[in-house]
Amino acid sequence: MTNSENERNVDRRRFLQRMAWMGTAALWTLATGVVKGTHIEDTTPALGDGPHVVVDNFKFAPATIAVPIGATVTWTNRDDVPHNVVSTDKKFASPVLDTDEKFSYTFPAAGTFKYYCSIHPRMTGQVVVG
């Protein structure tokens, strides 16, 4: 091996060692944050919250939800832009929901209730009550 090849190999090893140390430091930082109670967002609804629709990425998820008569459905905006929930037959309408805000509506009768976001009309969903 020539002197320049030797130097390149040493430089490459140093670079890889530094990268390994940086990766280790990043993992320790993340682990420390978790241990200290850094909030890590869970977008799944908690058990017992009842029927739940998440508004995220300009979509309602699930787009169709089936619930029994008398169920209360809760919509939570997980998107970073405002949305609302408006029924096409004027049965319910939420205010504009900012990130992490919620809206709930109780469905007293059977039927299919279509809704949309009036700010972004291509966003649609439905609640099937029966």
Backbone as a printed PyTorch tensor [residue, N CA C, xyz], in Angstrom:
tensor([[[  0.8350,  -1.1690,   0.0000],
         [  0.0000,   0.0000,   0.0000],
         [  0.8830,   1.2370,   0.0000]],

        [[  0.4520,   2.2210,  -0.7640],
         [  1.2090,   3.4680,  -0.7990],
         [  0.8260,   4.3230,   0.3910]],

        [[  1.6110,   5.3500,   0.5980],
         [  1.3650,   6.2650,   1.7030],
         [  0.0080,   6.9560,   1.5660]],

        [[ -0.3480,   7.3630,   0.3260],
         [ -1.6290,   8.0590,   0.1360],
         [ -2.8110,   7.1180,   0.3650]],

        [[ -2.6660,   5.8310,  -0.0500],
         [ -3.7340,   4.8620,   0.2140],
         [ -3.8940,   4.6370,   1.7050]],

        [[ -2.7950,   4.5830,   2.4070],
         [ -2.8060,   4.4190,   3.8510],
         [ -3.5250,   5.5960,   4.5190]],

        [[ -3.2290,   6.8040,   4.0620],
         [ -3.8730,   8.0010,   4.6190],
         [ -5.3720,   7.9940,   4.3400]],

        [[ -5.7530,   7.5740,   3.1190],
         [ -7.1860,   7.5010,   2.7910],
         [ -7.8980,   6.4790,   3.6790]],

        [[ -7.2580,   5.3430,   3.9230],
         [ -7.8620,   4.3330,   4.7900],
         [ -8.0100,   4.8460,   6.2160]],

        [[ -7.0040,   5.5560,   6.6970],
         [ -7.0840,   6.1420,   8.0400],
         [ -8.2050,   7.1710,   8.0820]],

        [[ -8.2860,   8.0350,   7.0590],
         [ -9.3530,   9.0350,   6.9970],
         [-10.7290,   8.3710,   6.9530]],

        [[-10.8430,   7.3010,   6.1780],
         [-12.1140,   6.5850,   6.0550],
         [-12.5120,   5.9890,   7.4020]],

        [[-11.5580,   5.3820,   8.1120],
         [-11.8320,   4.8150,   9.4320],
         [-12.2620,   5.8960,  10.4130]],

        [[-11.5710,   7.0260,  10.4040],
         [-11.9360,   8.1360,  11.2990],
         [-13.3450,   8.6300,  10.9990]],

        [[-13.6450,   8.7410,   9.6960],
         [-14.9760,   9.1850,   9.3050],
         [-16.0340,   8.2020,   9.8170]],

        [[-15.8050,   6.9080,   9.6000],
         [-16.7710,   5.9020,  10.0490],
         [-16.9040,   5.8930,  11.5680]],

        [[-15.7970,   6.0860,  12.2850],
         [-15.8670,   6.1480,  13.7430],
         [-16.7000,   7.3480,  14.1830]],

        [[-16.4670,   8.5020,  13.5390],
         [-17.2430,   9.6970,  13.8910],
         [-18.7240,   9.4880,  13.6210]],

        [[-19.0430,   8.8670,  12.4860],
         [-20.4450,   8.6000,  12.1570],
         [-21.0730,   7.6640,  13.1870]],

        [[-20.3090,   6.6520,  13.6060],
         [-20.8240,   5.7330,  14.6160],
         [-21.0810,   6.4610,  15.9300]],

        [[-20.1570,   7.3440,  16.3250],
         [-20.3420,   8.1170,  17.5520],
         [-21.5390,   9.0460,  17.4360]],

        [[-21.7120,   9.6660,  16.2640],
         [-22.8540,  10.5700,  16.0780],
         [-24.1710,   9.7980,  16.1550]],

        [[-24.1930,   8.6110,  15.5400],
         [-25.3970,   7.7900,  15.6100],
         [-25.7050,   7.3740,  17.0340]],

        [[-24.6730,   6.9900,  17.7650],
         [-24.8480,   6.6160,  19.1690],
         [-25.3540,   7.8040,  19.9790]],

        [[-24.7830,   8.9820,  19.7260],
         [-25.2250,  10.1850,  20.4390],
         [-26.6770,  10.4930,  20.1280]],

        [[-27.0740,  10.3270,  18.8730],
         [-28.4640,  10.5860,  18.4960],
         [-29.4030,   9.6150,  19.2090]],

        [[-29.0310,   8.3500,  19.2650],
         [-29.8600,   7.3660,  19.9670],
         [-29.9670,   7.6830,  21.4520]],

        [[-28.8530,   8.0610,  22.0740],
         [-28.8880,   8.4190,  23.4920],
         [-29.7560,   9.6410,  23.7220]],

        [[-29.6790,  10.6180,  22.8340],
         [-30.5070,  11.8200,  22.9680],
         [-31.9710,  11.4540,  22.8890]],

        [[-32.3360,  10.6230,  21.9300],
         [-33.7200,  10.1810,  21.7900],
         [-34.1680,   9.4020,  23.0160]],

        [[-33.3440,   8.4640,  23.4490],
         [-33.6940,   7.6470,  24.6220],
         [-33.8380,   8.5120,  25.8650]],

        [[-32.9610,   9.4850,  26.0280],
         [-33.0290,  10.3740,  27.1860],
         [-34.3150,  11.1770,  27.1560]],

        [[-34.6970,  11.6540,  25.9740],
         [-35.9430,  12.4160,  25.8480],
         [-37.1480,  11.5820,  26.2040]],

        [[-37.1510,  10.3160,  25.7850],
         [-38.2660,   9.4310,  26.1080],
         [-38.3200,   9.1880,  27.6040]],

        [[-37.1750,   8.9160,  28.2130],
         [-37.1290,   8.6540,  29.6480],
         [-37.5730,   9.8880,  30.4350]],

        [[-37.1870,  11.0740,  29.9700],
         [-37.5400,  12.3040,  30.6720],
         [-38.9920,  12.7080,  30.4390]],

        [[-39.6950,  11.9800,  29.5910],
         [-41.1030,  12.2740,  29.3810],
         [-41.3740,  13.1650,  28.1870]],

        [[-40.4730,  13.2200,  27.2380],
         [-40.7310,  13.9800,  26.0340],
         [-41.9620,  13.4060,  25.3680]],

        [[-42.8500,  14.2870,  24.9580],
         [-44.1060,  13.8530,  24.3600],
         [-43.8700,  13.2590,  22.9820]],

        [[-44.3160,  12.0330,  22.7920],
         [-44.3130,  11.4060,  21.4800],
         [-45.7640,  11.1890,  21.1320]],

        [[-46.2080,  11.8260,  20.0520],
         [-47.6250,  11.8360,  19.7040],
         [-48.0960,  10.4750,  19.2160]],

        [[-49.1880,  10.0310,  19.7840],
         [-49.8480,   8.8100,  19.3530],
         [-51.1610,   9.2310,  18.7280]],

        [[-51.3150,   8.9840,  17.4400],
         [-52.5240,   9.4370,  16.7490],
         [-53.6550,   8.4250,  16.8250]],

        [[-53.4210,   7.2880,  17.4690],
         [-54.5010,   6.3300,  17.6090],
         [-55.3670,   6.7240,  18.7930]],

        [[-56.6880,   6.6440,  18.6370],
         [-57.5410,   7.0020,  19.7600],
         [-57.4010,   6.0040,  20.8980]],

        [[-57.5500,   6.4900,  22.1040],
         [-57.4640,   5.6190,  23.2760],
         [-58.6860,   4.7150,  23.3260]],

        [[-58.5010,   3.5210,  23.8720],
         [-59.6380,   2.6220,  24.0360],
         [-60.6600,   3.2720,  24.9540]],

        [[-61.9230,   3.0640,  24.6420],
         [-62.9640,   3.6450,  25.4680],
         [-63.3930,   5.0320,  24.9980]],

        [[-62.7010,   5.5950,  24.0050],
         [-63.0880,   6.9020,  23.4890],
         [-64.3060,   6.8090,  22.5820]],

        [[-64.7090,   5.6260,  22.2000],
         [-65.8290,   5.4590,  21.2960],
         [-65.3980,   5.6340,  19.8580]],

        [[-66.3750,   5.6670,  18.9640],
         [-66.0580,   5.8030,  17.5400],
         [-65.2820,   7.0950,  17.2800]],

        [[-64.2440,   6.9790,  16.4770],
         [-63.3240,   8.0950,  16.3060],
         [-62.9140,   8.2190,  14.8430]],

        [[-62.8900,   9.4430,  14.3370],
         [-62.4040,   9.7250,  12.9830],
         [-61.2440,  10.6960,  13.1290]],

        [[-60.1350,  10.3730,  12.4840],
         [-58.9630,  11.2380,  12.5140],
         [-58.9120,  12.0260,  11.2100]],

        [[-58.7110,  13.3190,  11.3300],
         [-58.5510,  14.1840,  10.1670],
         [-57.0550,  14.4240,  10.0170]],

        [[-56.4930,  13.9170,   8.9090],
         [-55.0520,  14.0500,   8.7120],
         [-54.7370,  13.9390,   7.2280]],

        [[-53.7590,  14.7150,   6.7970],
         [-53.2990,  14.6750,   5.4140],
         [-54.4610,  14.8970,   4.4380]],

        [[-55.3480,  15.8260,   4.8020],
         [-56.4980,  16.1930,   3.9790],
         [-57.4170,  15.0060,   3.7020]],

        [[-57.5930,  14.1320,   4.7210],
         [-58.4860,  12.9770,   4.6140],
         [-59.1580,  12.7240,   5.9530]],

        [[-60.3440,  12.1170,   5.8780],
         [-61.0080,  11.5930,   7.0650],
         [-60.6850,  10.0980,   7.1190]],

        [[-60.2270,   9.6140,   8.2790],
         [-59.8840,   8.1990,   8.3960],
         [-60.5010,   7.6190,   9.6570]],

        [[-61.3640,   6.6410,   9.5300],
         [-61.7920,   6.0350,   8.2820],
         [-62.7670,   6.9460,   7.5330]],

        [[-62.8360,   6.7790,   6.2210],
         [-63.7450,   7.5940,   5.4060],
         [-65.1910,   7.2090,   5.6680]],

        [[-65.4210,   5.9470,   5.9800],
         [-66.7520,   5.4620,   6.3440],
         [-66.6450,   4.7630,   7.6810]],

        [[-67.5270,   5.1410,   8.5920],
         [-67.5440,   4.5120,   9.9170],
         [-68.9700,   4.0620,  10.2070]],

        [[-69.1300,   2.8670,  10.7300],
         [-70.4430,   2.3270,  11.0870],
         [-70.5800,   2.3300,  12.6000]],

        [[-71.7020,   2.8600,  13.0810],
         [-71.9410,   2.9640,  14.5240],
         [-73.3870,   2.5990,  14.8250]],

        [[-73.6680,   2.1970,  16.0570],
         [-75.0540,   1.9240,  16.4370],
         [-75.8160,   3.2300,  16.7070]],

        [[-77.1190,   3.1520,  16.7030],
         [-77.9560,   4.3140,  17.0280],
         [-77.5940,   4.7940,  18.4280]],

        [[-77.4570,   6.0930,  18.5840],
         [-77.1160,   6.6810,  19.8710],
         [-75.6270,   6.8480,  20.1170]],

        [[-74.8020,   6.3900,  19.1840],
         [-73.3440,   6.5030,  19.3560],
         [-72.8940,   7.9450,  19.1350]],

        [[-71.8410,   8.3010,  19.8420],
         [-71.2150,   9.6120,  19.6580],
         [-69.9150,   9.4070,  18.9110]],

        [[-69.7890,  10.0730,  17.7700],
         [-68.5670,  10.0070,  16.9600],
         [-67.7570,  11.2640,  17.2570]],

        [[-66.4540,  11.0810,  17.4300],
         [-65.5530,  12.2040,  17.6800],
         [-64.5650,  12.3140,  16.5320]],

        [[-64.4280,  13.5100,  16.0040],
         [-63.4360,  13.8170,  14.9750],
         [-62.3060,  14.5860,  15.6470]],

        [[-61.0650,  14.2200,  15.3490],
         [-59.8940,  14.9280,  15.8670],
         [-59.0370,  15.3710,  14.6920]],

        [[-58.7350,  16.6620,  14.6410],
         [-57.8820,  17.1820,  13.5800],
         [-56.4210,  16.9570,  13.9540]],

        [[-55.7580,  16.0430,  13.2660],
         [-54.3340,  15.7810,  13.4710],
         [-53.4900,  16.4490,  12.3870]],

        [[-54.1540,  17.1680,  11.4880],
         [-53.4430,  17.8480,  10.4080],
         [-52.8760,  19.1620,  10.9250]],

        [[-51.9370,  19.7170,  10.1980],
         [-51.3570,  20.9960,  10.6140],
         [-52.0620,  22.1850,   9.9850]],

        [[-53.2040,  21.9420,   9.3570],
         [-54.0370,  23.0150,   8.8070],
         [-55.4530,  22.8540,   9.3620]],

        [[-56.2190,  23.9400,   9.4330],
         [-57.5820,  23.8660,   9.9650],
         [-58.5230,  23.0850,   9.0460]],

        [[-59.4820,  22.4090,   9.6680],
         [-60.5390,  21.6840,   8.9460],
         [-61.8240,  21.8310,   9.7490]],

        [[-62.9390,  21.4680,   9.1170],
         [-64.1950,  21.3600,   9.8450],
         [-64.9510,  20.1410,   9.3460]],

        [[-66.0730,  19.8460,   9.9960],
         [-66.8940,  18.6870,   9.6650],
         [-68.3200,  19.1890,   9.5020]],

        [[-68.8540,  19.0920,   8.2920],
         [-70.1820,  19.6240,   7.9950],
         [-70.9930,  18.5430,   7.2870]],

        [[-72.1720,  18.2210,   7.8260],
         [-73.0080,  17.2110,   7.1770],
         [-73.6780,  17.8260,   5.9490]],

        [[-73.8240,  17.0020,   4.9200],
         [-74.4170,  17.5050,   3.6770],
         [-75.9020,  17.8100,   3.8500]],

        [[-76.5500,  17.1930,   4.8450],
         [-77.9770,  17.4450,   5.0810],
         [-78.2170,  18.3990,   6.2530]],

        [[-77.1840,  19.1170,   6.6470],
         [-77.2680,  20.1620,   7.6940],
         [-77.6660,  19.6280,   9.0690]],

        [[-77.3820,  18.3530,   9.3430],
         [-77.6880,  17.7800,  10.6630],
         [-76.6680,  18.2240,  11.7150]],

        [[-75.4020,  18.4140,  11.3140],
         [-74.3650,  18.8340,  12.2540],
         [-73.2970,  19.6090,  11.5060]],

        [[-72.6040,  20.4370,  12.2560],
         [-71.4840,  21.2070,  11.7020],
         [-70.5570,  21.5830,  12.8530]],

        [[-69.3010,  21.3620,  12.6310],
         [-68.3180,  21.7220,  13.6560],
         [-67.8210,  23.1310,  13.3910]],

        [[-67.2330,  23.7310,  14.4120],
         [-66.4760,  24.9570,  14.1360],
         [-65.1900,  24.5650,  13.4080]],

        [[-64.4210,  25.5290,  12.9870],
         [-63.1230,  25.2450,  12.3850],
         [-62.2280,  24.6600,  13.4860]],

        [[-61.6320,  23.5030,  13.1910],
         [-60.8080,  22.7980,  14.1630],
         [-59.3360,  23.0000,  13.8380]],

        [[-58.5930,  23.5380,  14.7830],
         [-57.1440,  23.6250,  14.6300],
         [-56.5330,  22.2810,  15.0150]],

        [[-55.2470,  22.1670,  14.8830],
         [-54.5440,  20.9230,  15.1910],
         [-54.8700,  20.4530,  16.6090]],

        [[-55.2280,  19.1780,  16.7220],
         [-55.5630,  18.4850,  17.9640],
         [-56.9060,  18.8870,  18.5780]],

        [[-57.6610,  19.7500,  17.9300],
         [-59.0010,  20.0630,  18.4390],
         [-59.9730,  18.9800,  17.9960]],

        [[-61.0570,  18.8180,  18.7920],
         [-62.0150,  17.7400,  18.5690],
         [-63.4250,  18.2880,  18.4150]],

        [[-64.2490,  17.4930,  17.7430],
         [-65.6760,  17.7720,  17.5990],
         [-66.4040,  16.4430,  17.7320]],

        [[-67.5130,  16.4410,  18.4760],
         [-68.2980,  15.2200,  18.6530],
         [-69.7480,  15.4830,  18.3020]],

        [[-70.3910,  14.4290,  17.8000],
         [-71.8180,  14.5070,  17.4960],
         [-72.4360,  13.1540,  17.8100]],

        [[-73.6150,  13.1840,  18.4550],
         [-74.3430,  11.9610,  18.7870],
         [-75.4100,  11.7270,  17.7320]],

        [[-75.4510,  10.5220,  17.1950],
         [-76.3900,  10.1620,  16.1290],
         [-77.6040,   9.4570,  16.7280]],

        [[-78.7690,  10.1720,  16.8090],
         [-79.9400,   9.6160,  17.4810],
         [-80.7950,   8.6940,  16.6120]],

        [[-80.5520,   8.6400,  15.3070],
         [-81.4060,   7.8520,  14.4160],
         [-80.5650,   7.1210,  13.3880]],

        [[-81.1680,   6.0820,  12.8110],
         [-80.4830,   5.3060,  11.7760],
         [-80.4080,   6.1010,  10.4740]],

        [[-79.4210,   5.7510,   9.6730],
         [-79.2790,   6.3840,   8.3670],
         [-77.8210,   6.5020,   7.9730]],

        [[-77.6060,   7.0350,   6.7890],
         [-76.2560,   7.3040,   6.3120],
         [-76.0860,   8.8120,   6.2710]],

        [[-75.1130,   9.2920,   6.9930],
         [-74.8720,  10.7300,   7.1290],
         [-73.5550,  11.0830,   6.4710]],

        [[-73.6670,  11.7300,   5.3140],
         [-72.4690,  12.1470,   4.5790],
         [-72.0080,  13.4920,   5.1080]],

        [[-70.7040,  13.6920,   5.0960],
         [-70.1450,  14.9600,   5.5660],
         [-68.9100,  15.3140,   4.7540]],

        [[-68.4490,  16.5390,   4.9230],
         [-67.2780,  17.0210,   4.2000],
         [-66.6430,  18.1550,   4.9970]],

        [[-65.4820,  18.5870,   4.5450],
         [-64.8210,  19.7640,   5.1140],
         [-65.1700,  20.9270,   4.1930]],

        [[-65.8560,  21.9290,   4.7040],
         [-66.2670,  23.0330,   3.8330],
         [-65.0830,  23.9030,   3.4100]],

        [[-63.9710,  23.7860,   4.1070],
         [-62.7600,  24.5210,   3.7290],
         [-62.0710,  23.8100,   2.5600]],

        [[-62.1460,  22.4760,   2.5730],
         [-61.5220,  21.6370,   1.5420],
         [-62.5900,  20.6390,   1.0720]],

        [[-63.5220,  21.0640,   0.2020],
         [-64.6940,  20.2420,  -0.1580],
         [-64.3970,  18.8670,  -0.7470]],

        [[-63.1800,  18.6130,  -1.1770],
         [-62.8510,  17.2720,  -1.6960],
         [-62.6990,  16.2580,  -0.5760]],

        [[-62.5820,  16.7420,   0.6510],
         [-62.4940,  15.8570,   1.8090],
         [-63.9130,  15.4300,   2.1800]],

        [[-64.2020,  14.1380,   2.0540],
         [-65.5470,  13.6500,   2.3510],
         [-65.4900,  12.3920,   3.2030]],

        [[-66.5950,  12.1170,   3.8600],
         [-66.7150,  10.9190,   4.6700],
         [-68.1770,  10.6390,   4.9270]],

        [[-68.4480,   9.5450,   5.6320],
         [-69.8260,   9.2390,   5.9920],
         [-69.8870,   8.3950,   7.2520]],

        [[-70.9840,   8.5890,   7.9710],
         [-71.2660,   7.7870,   9.1560],
         [-72.5180,   6.9810,   8.8520]],

        [[-72.4080,   5.6630,   8.9700],
         [-73.5430,   4.7810,   8.7430],
         [-74.0530,   4.3630,  10.1240]],

        [[-75.2830,   4.7590,  10.4310],
         [-75.8630,   4.4990,  11.7490],
         [-76.9440,   3.4380,  11.5870]],

        [[-76.8560,   2.3910,  12.4000],
         [-77.8730,   1.3420,  12.2780],
         [-77.8850,   0.4040,  13.4140]]])
